[in-house]
């Protein structure tokens, strides 16, 4: 082999080695970028689920607050619990119901398992609110007012218990979202 041929062979080997190195570096960079994008997508999904769960609990707390405020009056200021306060309660509850239903629907679209986990909590709140809603109708009837006030005041402790139970349930929902979308 002549010196020119040897130089050519060395150049081909060097070029091939450089090309193989560039291809390997490109493949590694592509794999790393794909992993980074997948991790970003998983993190985005996790944040969306956490955000929707938080949104649901905001509306549930609004509903709980309205019930607690009304029942607090039944316990502490029954003379102030009149048609006006009952109408304000009904208006506020009516405004929050579609928000709860919508938040649950979006939650179901993101994660059916979390939706099913939280559905009994929402049902519990709806059931208590339904009972309170029925009792406030008795406030405007002279013969039923005393019994309605007494039964409404009994719901105050129930509604306060819901208030205490909700934050840990929200924390559980957030932890579920984190576990559900853990990368690695």
Backbone bond lengths (Angstrom), bond angles and torsions (degrees), N, CA, C in turn:
res aa  C-N    CA-C-N  psi(-1)  N-CA   C-N-CA  omega(-1)  CA-C   N-CA-C  phi
1 X - - - 1.432 - - 1.518 106.38 -
2 X 1.282 114.22 136.64 1.456 120.22 -179.29 1.526 108.99 -83.31
3 X 1.307 113.25 166.44 1.457 118.17 -179.85 1.525 110.62 -63.41
4 X 1.309 119.10 -35.50 1.458 123.13 178.26 1.512 111.41 -66.28
5 X 1.351 115.81 -40.14 1.460 119.62 178.03 1.529 110.74 -68.23
6 X 1.302 115.95 -39.73 1.467 120.54 179.28 1.522 110.05 -63.91
7 X 1.316 116.07 -39.33 1.457 120.18 178.37 1.520 109.91 -65.63
8 X 1.324 116.41 -41.47 1.452 120.97 178.89 1.533 110.98 -63.82
9 X 1.336 117.69 -44.55 1.463 121.78 178.60 1.531 109.56 -62.05
10 X 1.317 117.67 -42.88 1.461 121.89 179.42 1.529 110.12 -63.56
11 X 1.329 116.28 -39.94 1.462 120.30 179.18 1.523 110.55 -66.51
12 X 1.340 117.58 -40.20 1.461 121.30 178.52 1.535 109.88 -65.23
13 X 1.325 115.89 -42.46 1.467 119.40 178.36 1.526 110.19 -63.32
14 X 1.313 116.59 -44.39 1.471 120.32 179.67 1.525 110.90 -64.13
15 X 1.324 117.31 -42.04 1.464 120.89 179.55 1.529 110.58 -65.75
16 X 1.337 116.12 -41.93 1.460 120.61 178.88 1.529 110.33 -63.55
17 X 1.317 116.36 -43.08 1.468 121.06 178.59 1.531 110.25 -63.06
18 X 1.312 116.59 -43.16 1.466 120.56 178.86 1.524 110.64 -64.40
19 X 1.329 115.96 -42.20 1.465 120.04 178.81 1.527 110.81 -63.94
20 X 1.330 117.12 -43.88 1.461 120.89 178.55 1.535 110.36 -62.77
21 X 1.327 116.84 -40.14 1.469 120.93 177.99 1.521 111.20 -64.63
22 X 1.321 116.11 -42.08 1.469 120.12 179.02 1.525 110.54 -66.02
23 X 1.335 117.56 -41.52 1.457 120.93 178.04 1.533 110.78 -64.11
24 X 1.317 117.34 -42.23 1.466 120.82 178.97 1.530 110.18 -65.11
25 X 1.330 116.89 -43.18 1.470 120.10 178.98 1.522 110.46 -64.19
26 X 1.310 117.19 -39.23 1.465 121.28 177.64 1.521 111.61 -64.58
27 X 1.337 116.09 -41.94 1.467 120.21 179.27 1.529 110.49 -64.62
28 X 1.324 116.55 -41.66 1.465 120.27 178.18 1.529 110.07 -64.67
29 X 1.322 117.09 -44.27 1.470 120.72 179.28 1.529 110.89 -62.38
30 X 1.332 116.71 -41.42 1.465 120.90 178.65 1.533 110.69 -64.26
31 X 1.342 116.87 -43.81 1.462 120.65 178.69 1.535 110.03 -62.65
32 X 1.315 117.27 -43.05 1.466 120.57 179.43 1.523 111.67 -65.06
33 X 1.309 117.16 -40.55 1.468 120.94 178.98 1.527 110.77 -66.68
34 X 1.336 116.81 -40.17 1.460 120.90 177.08 1.526 110.38 -61.97
35 X 1.325 117.19 -43.69 1.464 120.89 177.33 1.533 111.09 -62.80
36 X 1.318 116.22 -42.70 1.462 120.34 -179.46 1.526 110.42 -62.90
37 X 1.325 116.61 -42.64 1.469 119.93 179.45 1.526 111.96 -67.10
38 X 1.327 116.73 -40.31 1.467 119.46 176.84 1.530 110.68 -62.97
39 X 1.323 116.61 -43.29 1.465 120.66 178.90 1.525 110.54 -62.82
40 X 1.321 116.86 -39.76 1.471 120.46 178.41 1.528 110.53 -65.45
41 X 1.327 117.17 -39.77 1.467 120.51 178.93 1.529 110.52 -66.45
42 X 1.329 116.75 -42.23 1.469 120.57 178.33 1.524 109.66 -63.46
43 X 1.325 117.11 -43.12 1.458 120.70 179.06 1.526 110.63 -63.65
44 X 1.319 117.15 -38.48 1.461 121.30 177.28 1.531 110.86 -63.27
45 X 1.324 116.81 -43.05 1.469 120.89 177.70 1.527 110.92 -63.48
46 X 1.322 116.20 -41.32 1.471 120.90 178.76 1.521 110.47 -62.40
47 X 1.318 116.17 -45.64 1.460 119.65 179.94 1.529 111.83 -65.60
48 X 1.321 117.11 -37.15 1.470 120.38 177.64 1.527 110.68 -63.37
49 X 1.324 117.23 -42.35 1.466 120.59 179.74 1.529 110.54 -67.02
50 X 1.320 116.82 -43.26 1.475 120.17 177.86 1.527 110.48 -61.70
51 X 1.311 115.95 -43.49 1.465 120.34 -179.01 1.526 111.19 -63.09
52 X 1.323 116.68 -41.81 1.467 119.46 -178.96 1.524 111.15 -69.97
53 X 1.313 117.18 -38.40 1.468 119.64 176.50 1.531 109.66 -62.52
54 X 1.330 116.58 -42.91 1.473 120.02 178.06 1.528 110.44 -62.72
55 X 1.316 116.70 -42.07 1.457 121.52 178.62 1.531 110.74 -59.54
56 X 1.304 116.56 -44.26 1.465 120.43 177.45 1.524 110.59 -58.92
57 X 1.325 116.75 -46.95 1.460 119.73 -177.62 1.522 112.09 -66.55
58 X 1.316 118.14 -30.94 1.471 120.02 174.83 1.529 109.12 -58.12
59 X 1.320 116.60 -47.13 1.467 120.45 -179.27 1.534 111.93 -69.54
60 X 1.316 116.97 -37.29 1.466 119.47 177.36 1.526 110.57 -63.89
61 X 1.323 116.33 -39.73 1.460 119.42 177.75 1.529 111.41 -67.60
62 X 1.323 117.40 -33.39 1.465 119.36 175.61 1.524 110.03 -61.89
63 X 1.310 115.90 -44.74 1.462 120.84 179.55 1.530 110.20 -65.05
64 X 1.320 116.47 -44.88 1.464 120.41 179.13 1.524 110.54 -60.99
65 X 1.322 116.92 -41.68 1.468 120.41 -179.50 1.529 111.16 -61.86
66 X 1.307 117.19 -43.42 1.465 120.01 179.18 1.527 110.70 -60.61
67 X 1.323 116.43 -42.12 1.464 119.88 179.52 1.529 111.01 -67.37
68 X 1.322 116.37 -41.18 1.466 118.94 -179.72 1.526 111.23 -66.61
69 X 1.319 117.00 -39.69 1.463 120.86 -179.98 1.531 110.61 -63.23
70 X 1.311 116.72 -43.54 1.466 120.37 179.52 1.528 110.95 -66.18
71 X 1.326 116.80 -45.96 1.467 119.25 -178.64 1.523 111.31 -70.84
72 X 1.321 117.51 -28.53 1.474 120.29 174.80 1.526 109.36 -60.95
73 X 1.315 116.04 -43.19 1.466 119.43 177.05 1.531 111.16 -61.79
74 X 1.322 117.01 -39.03 1.466 119.40 178.76 1.530 110.68 -61.35
75 X 1.335 117.15 -34.67 1.465 121.32 -179.84 1.523 111.56 -81.51
76 X 1.331 116.86 -47.21 1.465 121.40 -167.78 1.524 115.94 -102.94
77 X 1.303 117.54 -26.60 1.469 120.78 -177.20 1.523 110.19 -142.52
78 X 1.308 117.98 59.01 1.474 119.97 -174.92 1.525 113.02 -59.49
79 X 1.321 117.68 -27.59 1.467 119.51 179.39 1.519 112.89 -68.26
80 X 1.329 117.44 -22.60 1.459 121.34 179.76 1.529 112.70 -89.21
81 X 1.313 115.82 -7.37 1.467 120.17 -179.53 1.528 107.81 -84.73
82 X 1.331 114.18 93.72 1.462 120.35 -175.61 1.524 109.85 -123.71
83 X 1.315 115.32 -171.98 1.479 120.84 -179.48 1.525 111.85 -59.44
84 X 1.321 116.22 -37.95 1.458 120.21 -178.42 1.531 111.02 -63.52
85 X 1.324 116.28 -47.17 1.463 120.62 179.22 1.527 110.55 -66.18
86 X 1.324 116.82 -40.07 1.465 120.54 177.41 1.526 110.93 -63.93
87 X 1.330 117.09 -39.63 1.469 120.44 178.55 1.526 110.83 -66.81
88 X 1.327 116.81 -39.62 1.471 120.23 177.71 1.530 110.02 -63.45
89 X 1.323 115.78 -41.20 1.464 120.89 177.07 1.526 110.68 -59.99
90 X 1.325 115.92 -50.33 1.468 119.77 -178.65 1.524 111.43 -61.61
91 X 1.307 117.23 -38.34 1.460 120.96 178.94 1.532 111.08 -65.18
92 X 1.332 116.40 -44.10 1.470 120.26 -179.74 1.527 110.79 -65.94
93 X 1.324 116.89 -42.60 1.460 120.63 179.64 1.527 110.06 -65.28
94 X 1.316 115.47 -42.18 1.466 119.62 178.54 1.534 110.82 -60.34
95 X 1.313 117.47 -36.60 1.467 121.14 -179.68 1.522 112.17 -71.45
96 X 1.329 117.67 -32.49 1.468 119.71 -175.53 1.533 112.90 -86.59
97 X 1.323 118.54 -25.88 1.465 120.29 -178.75 1.535 113.28 -54.68
98 X 1.327 120.02 -49.93 1.468 118.51 179.60 1.535 112.68 -61.86
99 X 1.317 116.61 -30.30 1.473 120.02 178.34 1.524 110.68 -68.29
100 X 1.320 116.35 -40.62 1.466 120.05 177.18 1.524 110.16 -65.06
101 X 1.325 116.13 -46.32 1.469 119.92 -179.84 1.527 110.99 -61.60
102 X 1.314 116.64 -43.25 1.466 120.24 178.70 1.519 111.89 -65.46
103 X 1.319 116.52 -41.94 1.468 119.92 178.92 1.520 111.01 -63.51
104 X 1.324 116.68 -38.26 1.471 119.80 177.54 1.535 110.76 -67.42
105 X 1.315 117.38 -39.60 1.464 120.06 179.15 1.528 111.17 -63.36
106 X 1.310 116.67 -44.34 1.465 119.74 178.44 1.522 110.01 -65.45
107 X 1.320 117.08 -41.37 1.464 120.43 177.84 1.530 110.43 -59.09
108 X 1.324 116.99 -43.40 1.474 120.54 178.58 1.521 111.04 -61.49
109 X 1.332 116.48 -36.88 1.475 118.76 179.83 1.526 111.75 -69.46
110 X 1.334 116.62 -26.45 1.468 120.35 179.31 1.521 112.33 -85.67
111 X 1.337 115.87 -39.83 1.468 119.43 -176.38 1.529 109.07 -159.70
112 X 1.294 115.40 103.24 1.461 120.97 -176.54 1.532 111.96 -64.55
113 X 1.309 117.08 -34.20 1.472 119.80 -179.40 1.529 111.52 -65.65
114 X 1.319 117.13 -43.88 1.464 119.65 178.02 1.527 110.37 -66.78
115 X 1.311 116.77 -39.49 1.467 120.83 175.09 1.529 110.44 -55.36
116 X 1.328 116.58 -49.70 1.463 120.95 -178.49 1.528 111.61 -65.97
117 X 1.309 117.17 -31.14 1.461 121.34 177.03 1.523 111.13 -67.82
118 X 1.332 116.78 -38.49 1.465 120.99 -176.32 1.526 113.31 -88.87
119 X 1.319 118.34 -15.57 1.465 121.33 -178.39 1.530 112.95 -55.79
120 X 1.343 120.04 -43.62 1.480 118.46 178.64 1.531 112.84 -61.80
121 X 1.310 117.03 -32.94 1.467 120.70 177.46 1.527 110.48 -65.68
122 X 1.321 115.72 -43.70 1.464 120.54 177.85 1.530 109.86 -65.73
123 X 1.320 116.57 -42.09 1.470 120.34 177.57 1.525 111.12 -59.76
124 X 1.324 116.58 -42.36 1.464 120.77 178.62 1.532 110.36 -58.87
125 X 1.310 115.42 -45.82 1.460 119.67 -179.88 1.527 111.10 -64.65
126 X 1.316 117.41 -43.29 1.469 121.16 177.62 1.529 111.52 -61.22
127 X 1.320 116.51 -41.68 1.466 119.98 -179.16 1.527 111.19 -64.30
128 X 1.314 116.62 -44.08 1.468 119.88 178.94 1.529 109.47 -65.12
129 X 1.320 116.70 -43.18 1.463 119.35 179.98 1.522 110.43 -64.28
130 X 1.321 117.58 -38.44 1.463 120.60 178.21 1.523 111.66 -60.88
131 X 1.323 116.06 -41.49 1.462 119.96 178.23 1.524 110.72 -65.51
132 X 1.329 116.34 -42.84 1.466 120.23 178.13 1.525 110.10 -63.40
133 X 1.312 116.20 -42.22 1.464 120.38 178.52 1.513 112.60 -59.30
134 X 1.318 116.54 -39.22 1.464 119.75 177.29 1.526 111.44 -67.94
135 X 1.326 116.04 -38.28 1.470 119.56 -177.28 1.525 112.73 -69.71
136 X 1.321 117.72 -31.84 1.471 117.28 -178.06 1.520 111.83 -69.92
137 X 1.312 117.49 -18.80 1.465 117.81 176.36 1.525 111.01 -66.42
138 X 1.325 116.84 -28.05 1.457 120.58 178.75 1.515 113.91 -74.08
139 X 1.321 117.22 -12.60 1.467 119.74 -178.56 1.524 112.21 -67.49
140 X 1.294 117.17 -27.62 1.468 119.90 -176.69 1.536 112.55 -90.30
141 X 1.319 117.70 -0.09 1.460 121.80 177.76 1.531 108.62 -109.31
142 X 1.297 115.54 120.39 1.471 121.24 -174.54 1.539 112.26 -52.52
143 X 1.318 117.59 -44.35 1.467 120.54 -176.91 1.531 112.36 -71.82
144 X 1.324 118.18 -25.72 1.471 121.65 -176.56 1.528 113.20 -97.74
145 X 1.323 117.14 -13.15 1.466 121.00 -172.32 1.529 113.05 -57.90
146 X 1.287 118.01 -48.53 1.469 120.80 -177.07 1.527 110.92 -62.30
147 X 1.308 117.17 -45.77 1.470 120.69 178.78 1.526 110.91 -65.18
148 X 1.325 117.55 -39.56 1.468 120.78 178.80 1.518 110.98 -64.45
149 X 1.320 116.96 -43.39 1.467 120.49 178.18 1.531 111.38 -62.06
150 X 1.330 116.12 -43.17 1.462 119.91 179.32 1.526 110.60 -61.33
151 X 1.316 116.78 -47.09 1.480 120.22 -178.85 1.523 111.29 -69.13
152 X 1.337 117.12 -36.88 1.469 119.07 175.39 1.522 110.80 -62.24
153 X 1.316 117.04 -41.01 1.464 119.77 179.85 1.531 111.17 -64.49
154 X 1.326 117.40 -30.21 1.470 120.65 176.49 1.525 111.60 -66.78
155 X 1.308 116.97 -28.83 1.464 120.49 178.86 1.528 112.95 -75.95
156 X 1.322 117.42 -14.13 1.465 119.40 -178.58 1.535 111.32 -59.53
157 X 1.319 117.52 -44.81 1.475 119.41 179.64 1.529 111.27 -67.61
158 X 1.326 117.37 -33.64 1.465 120.90 177.59 1.521 109.81 -63.51
159 X 1.321 115.94 -45.46 1.469 120.64 -178.22 1.533 110.65 -68.50
160 X 1.318 117.28 -36.38 1.466 119.99 176.62 1.524 111.02 -65.60
161 X 1.320 117.20 -35.59 1.465 120.46 177.04 1.530 110.35 -64.06
162 X 1.310 116.81 -40.12 1.469 120.49 176.76 1.527 109.53 -60.56
163 X 1.316 116.67 -42.52 1.468 121.51 178.68 1.528 111.07 -58.03
164 X 1.318 116.65 -40.41 1.463 121.42 -179.72 1.532 110.54 -73.08
165 X 1.317 117.25 -35.85 1.464 121.30 -177.11 1.528 114.06 -75.71
166 X 1.305 118.15 -25.34 1.471 120.73 -173.56 1.525 115.03 -67.04
167 X 1.328 121.38 -47.10 1.469 119.05 -177.60 1.527 114.12 -56.75
168 X 1.342 119.51 -44.00 1.468 117.19 175.99 1.534 112.86 -63.77
169 X 1.321 116.89 -32.90 1.469 119.34 177.73 1.525 110.95 -67.47
170 X 1.332 116.61 -36.86 1.463 120.14 175.02 1.522 109.82 -64.51
171 X 1.320 116.84 -44.34 1.469 120.34 178.11 1.531 110.83 -59.00
172 X 1.328 116.64 -41.59 1.463 120.19 177.65 1.529 111.27 -62.84
173 X 1.319 117.03 -39.09 1.467 120.38 178.20 1.526 110.57 -64.19
174 X 1.317 116.94 -40.97 1.470 120.72 178.48 1.530 110.85 -66.12
175 X 1.315 116.55 -42.02 1.461 120.00 178.36 1.525 110.97 -64.88
176 X 1.321 115.85 -37.74 1.464 119.65 176.47 1.531 109.82 -60.55
177 X 1.325 116.38 -46.54 1.467 120.11 -179.90 1.519 110.95 -60.35
178 X 1.319 116.41 -40.20 1.472 119.55 179.06 1.516 110.99 -65.83
179 X 1.341 117.44 -43.51 1.472 120.31 178.44 1.526 110.97 -66.58
180 X 1.318 116.07 -39.30 1.466 121.12 -176.72 1.519 111.89 -62.71
181 X 1.307 115.73 -33.71 1.461 120.37 -175.65 1.523 112.33 -117.88
182 X 1.315 116.45 36.96 1.453 119.73 175.96 1.520 108.57 -76.84
183 X 1.306 114.52 129.70 1.465 119.53 178.49 1.523 108.51 -92.08
184 X 1.304 115.06 158.25 1.465 117.59 173.86 1.448 114.03 128.99
